[in-house]
Amino acid sequence: MDTAKENNFFHHALALNQELKQYYVRKVLGGGGFGLTYLAEDTRLQRWVAIKEYFPNNLAVREATQHIHPTHQQDARGFAWGLDRFIREARVLVKFNHANIVKVHDFFKLNNTAYIVMEYERGQSLGDAMSAGETATEEEIMSILPPLLDALEAIHGVGILHRDIKPDNIYLRDRDNSPVLLDFGSARYDVSRHSSPMTSIVTRGYAPFEQYTTDGMQQGSWTDIYAMGGVLYRAITGNVPVDATERLGAVMRNEPDPLPSIYKQFRWKFNRHLLSGIDWAMNVMEKDRPQSIALWREKILPPSSFAGKLLSHLRK
């Protein structure tokens, strides 16, 4: 898709070449329910950056002046709450210096909204790498899984949930194929609890059933673990997992789980610890999943395995 078509598709986006402090918007990179991401030029430091803009598209509109405001008066509370969470999230992420979490350089308020300036990573998403139904080898999975678990453990350690882990949000760097966890646009943005028209942001196949509710108390580390399990399931089988709502419905009707066990399908081809760890992560009920990355790591990357040795090496 060329630049003109991209900007037309994201019709709520800032105009190309729009100035934001020392940054100039050059391209729309993507968008979701809570924001838009741009490729921008930092004219002061002479580098490319990615800038995420807080823009909850079903709560807000953009004026010709680029100023953003709530669509209706009843949306003001949800808009303000989400904006506050966006800024608080940026203040936490800017402190991270983790090789597998996208680096945040700066954040600022402008146009009655806020912007997060991030390192622009060159590479391709895991989703693009598997776009035509391609699958991954065990060696390929084991090369990216330990650092991704470390990244998740780091964000969970400060009380942040990603809430939108999927192949498209895992980037593989061109220079060394190392993974980077991107797009924290859904993290902590449960504005549905503050504005009745809002709904939860989910990606079918990767979001567990608790993300389809507005009860944030049900969500925890196990929520991201389910999604990461879904990514691994897709990488091995070539298929997006059956959606969690369909699986929950079957369980409630005492019917067989429509998601086949990956252990039973691939136990002769892949490491059995890896496969059983994926099945554990993808249990329908949250209480039946690993409750922390540390617990999951012990199961899916046992110390005696190749992956465990790799993890120990990475932590030295």
N, C-alpha and C positions, 0 to 999 in steps of 0.2 A: 504494500500500500504506500503510495507516495505521500509527501508531506501535505499537499493540498487536500487529499482525500482524508488523511488522518485528522486534520484540523476540522474538516467538515463533519466527520463522524463524531468527534467530541465537540458538538456545537456549543457546549457551555464553556469551552476552554478559553483561556487568554488568547488574545491575538498574537500571531507570530511577530517577533521582534519587539514585543512588549518589554519595557524596562521595569525591573524590580531591584531597586537599589543598584548594585554594580553588576547585576545579572541581566542578560537579555535572552528572552525565550526564543528558541530556534526551532523546536519541534515538540509535538505532543507524543509522549512515550506510551501513555496508557491512562486508564481511569477506572474508577469503581464507584460504589454507592456513596463513599465519603470523601473522595478526593480525586484530583487529577495530577499526573506526573509529567513533567516537562524535561526536555534536554535544554540546558541553558549554557550560555557562555559567561564565565566569570571574567569580566574585562579588567579587573584589578589584578588578579593573580594569573591571568592568561591560561585558564584551564576550563575543561568541560565539567559540568556538574549536572546532577539530576535534582530537580526541585519538585517537591510534593506540596500541593495546595489543598488546604482544607476547604472542601466544597461538597456538602451533603446535598446531592442534587434533588432530593424530594423534600427538602426543607428550605432551600435557598434559591435565589436568582441573582444573575449578574447584570448590572446596569451597563450602559454604554461607556461609562467612566471606569469600568472594571471593578467598581465597588460592589461588594456582595452583601446582601441582607436577607433576612428570613422572608419566605414567600408570603406567609400570613402571620398575624399577630400571635396566633396560638402556637406557631412554630418557634417563636423566639426563645423559649426556655430550652427546648431540645437543641437548637442551634448553638446557644451560648454554652450549654453543658458540654457538647461535643467539641467545641473550640477550646474550652478549658482543658479537656482531656488530651487534645491534640498537642497543645503547648506543653503540658506536663509530660507527655510521652517523649517529646523532643528533648526535654531537659534531662530525661533519663538516658535516652539513646546517645546523646552527644557525649556522654561519659564513657561509652563503650569503646574499647580499642581491641576488638576481637577480629581475627583474620577471616572469620566466616559469618560475620554480621555486617551488613552494609554500614559504611562509616558515615556518620552525620557530622558535617562541618559547622553548621550554623542553623539558626532559625530566627524568624522575625515576624512581626505583625505588620500588615499593610492591607489596604483595600477592605478593611473591616473583617479580615480573616487572617490566617497565619500560613507561613511557608517553612518547610524544612529543606535545607540544602544538604544534599548527600553526595558522596563520591559516585561518579558515573562509572559503572563497571562495564567493560567491553567483553563481550562473550555471547553466549546463547543460553536460553533457559533450558532446563531439563525437559520442559514441555516441548520446546522446538526440537530438541535432540531426539525425542520419541514421537514426533508428530504423526508419523505414518505407521504407527503400531509397532515400532521397533522395541525390542526388549534389551535389557542390560545383562551383562555377565555377572557372575558372583564377584569377580575381581573388580569390576567397575563399581558395583554397589559398595563393596568393602573399602574402596578408595575415598568415597564421599560420606559414608554413613557416620564414622566416628567424629569427624569435625562438625557435622550437622548436629549430632547429639550434644556435643560440647556447646555449640551456639545456643541451642534450646535450653540447656541447663543454665547457661549464663543469664538469659532473659527471664527464665522462671525464677531464678534466684533473687531477682529484684521485683518480683510480683507482676511481671508482664506476661500476657499470653499473646501469641501471634494471631491465632484464630483464622488464618487463611493460608495454611501450608498446603501447597499443591505444586505440581511440576513447574508451572509457569512462574512461581515465586522462588524457585531455586535456580540461581545462575551458575553457570560453569565458566570460569574465567578463561579467556583465550590463551593466556600465557602459560598456565600450568594445569588447567582443567579442575582447579580446586573450586569447591562450592561456596556460594555466598547466599545467605538467607536474605531475601529482599521483601519489600512491600509490607510494611507494618501498618498499612492503611486500615485494617480491621481490628488491630490490637486496641483493646480497651474502649472501643467505640460502641458500646451498647446503649446508644441514645434511645433505643426503643423503650427503655425503662423510664425515659423522661419525656417522651412525646408519642402519643398513641398512634399516629399514622406510620411511625417508623417500624421496619421489620428487621429481623436479624439478617446479617450478611452471611451467606453460605455458598459453598461450591459443592454442587451435588457430586456424591461419590467420595469426597474427602472430608466433609463436615460430619461429625457425629450427631446423633439425634438431639443432644442437649443444645446444640447451636440453633435449632429450629424453634426454640422457646425463647421467651424474653426473661427467663429466670437465670440471671448471671450466676447465682449461687451454685448452680449445677456444674458450672464450667471450672476447669482447673488444668493442671499439667496434663491430665489424662485426655483432655480435649485435643491438645496439640499432638499428643502421642498417637491418637487415633488417626489424625490426618497424615502424620509421617508414615504410619503403617500403611495408609492408603497409597502414598507415593511409592513405597517399596513394592506393594502389591501390583501397582500399575507397571513398574519397571520390570518385574519378573514375568508377569503374565501377558502384558501388552494390552490389558483391558482395564478400564476405569471400574473401580469397585461398585457393586450394587449400592444404591443410595441407602443411607441409614434409616430413612423413614419407611422405606419398603421393607427393610430387614426387621425393624421394630414391629411393624404391623404383623409380619409373619410370626414373630416370637409371641406376640400378644394373642395370636390365634392358635398357639401351640402347633404351628407348622414348622417344617424345616427351614433353617436359615438359607435364604436364596444366594448368599455369598459362599461359594465353595471354599473349603479350607485350603489354604495355599500349601500347608504341610503335606496334606494328602495328595495334592496334585504334583508337587515337585520334590518330594523327599529323596528321590533317587538322583536328582540333578544338582540340588543346592544344599548348602550346609544346613543341617537340621535345626541347629540353634537359631539360625537366622529365620528360617521358616516358622518355627514355633513361636518365636518372638513377634513376628508379624501377626500371626493368628491371635496372640494374647493382646496385642495393641488394638486389634480391630473387633474386640468383643463389643456387642451392641450396648450392654449396660455399662455405665462408667465405673461402677464399683468392681467390675470384673476385669478391668484393664490395669496396667501398671500405674501406680499413683505418682510416680516420679521418674525422671530420666535415669537417675541412679539405679533404681530397681530394674528398669527396662534394659539398661546397658548390661547389667549382670546376666540377663537372660539371652539377649540377642548378640552380645559380643563377649562370650566367656573368655576369661584370661588365657586359657589354653589354646584358643583359636588364633588363627592368623589375624583376625580383626582385633582381638584383645592385645596382641603383641604390637600391632600398629597403633592402637590407642595409647599404650604405655609409652611408645616412642614419641608420639605427638605431645605427651604431657611432660616430657623431660625438659 
